[in-house]
Amino acid sequence: MRTSPRISSIDAFRAWAVIGIIVLHIFDPPPDLYGLRVMVALPLRTAVPFFFAVSGFLYARGLRGGRSPAVQFKRTMTRLVPLYLVWCVVYFINPPFGAILEQGVLAVYHARFVEALQNWERILLVGPAFHLWFFNALISAVVLFHLLGAYRRLRFALVVAIGLYTVGVLGGPYAQLPIGLHLPVHTRHFVFFSFLPFVLGFALHEYETRSVAVGTGLAIWSAGMIGMAGETWLLDKLGAAAPHAVEYTFSTVLMGVGVLWMARSRSRALTSAPLASLGRLAPGLYASHILIALRLHWIEDFFDPRVWMVVAPVLTFVGALAVTWVLSKWSFTRRWVT
């Protein structure tokens, strides 16, 4: 069976999204610039639901391209699960040189192993680095989608997805309100956040691209952005959650779907060859950027905090790009970064 060619506009948006995530994780202004931190973070919350949605879109593309549901599921899992496990091993091994010099290798890794065993959520739903939850959540969404037979029961899957997303929001940023839920897990994890954008991305593949796609996508994104800003403001006023801690709300999914709507248009105005090439390395950039950031702390003290808040994301991106580019050059390691 012929493999479908890549969509350059989607790859270009993937590049912007992974850059946004790096900035979101690394940009850390001093306390007196808290408002700037919130303003920068808010639009960057688009990136994660976009990645979930584009995964659903491409999953549908594989099915409509002639693959059977079983083959598409196996193909997706064969790619995602080893990628996730390899980076889990990398981050678990990641040597804390200072601690090793003080305590010794065996003591450091024994402590890591004991700590992991004491936190079942981290073992099952996240991994040894906080950002690896994304791969776990995406894998969980794919598994649930397949188990539900959602490719032929899309409306049912959408109802399930809306229910899970609602539980996730009520158990996350809304948990401290009277309508909130108190759940034993972080509702960003597992399928609470990931399944709805994945299903909506799958559904978007069923619609033909029209000339109004870019404008429609921009309108959807804008509605989500305004909605999330309003919800974040309200949650802050009600004392339910600090603005910087609001990772997703009822409106956030619209931001990701809106960007996917624009990306699928294949508009030349939204496509850049260098960005499209960079977008193909998005998994590696995402997976490796925290590894780079952890190695930059030793030079942080040489910079003024207002300078470091800009320099740190740039250095992290450059370092992650270098690592990912090198790994992409060997066939054995390419699968872990593309």
PyMOL commands that set and color helices and strands:
alter all, ss='L'
color gray80, all
select helices_A, chain A and resi 8-26+31-44+47-64+69-93+97-103+105-117+120-126+130-147+154-170+195-204+213-237+243-245+252-263+268-270+273-279+282-294+297-300+305-328+331-334
alter helices_A, ss='H'
color red, helices_A
deselect
rebuild
show_as cartoon
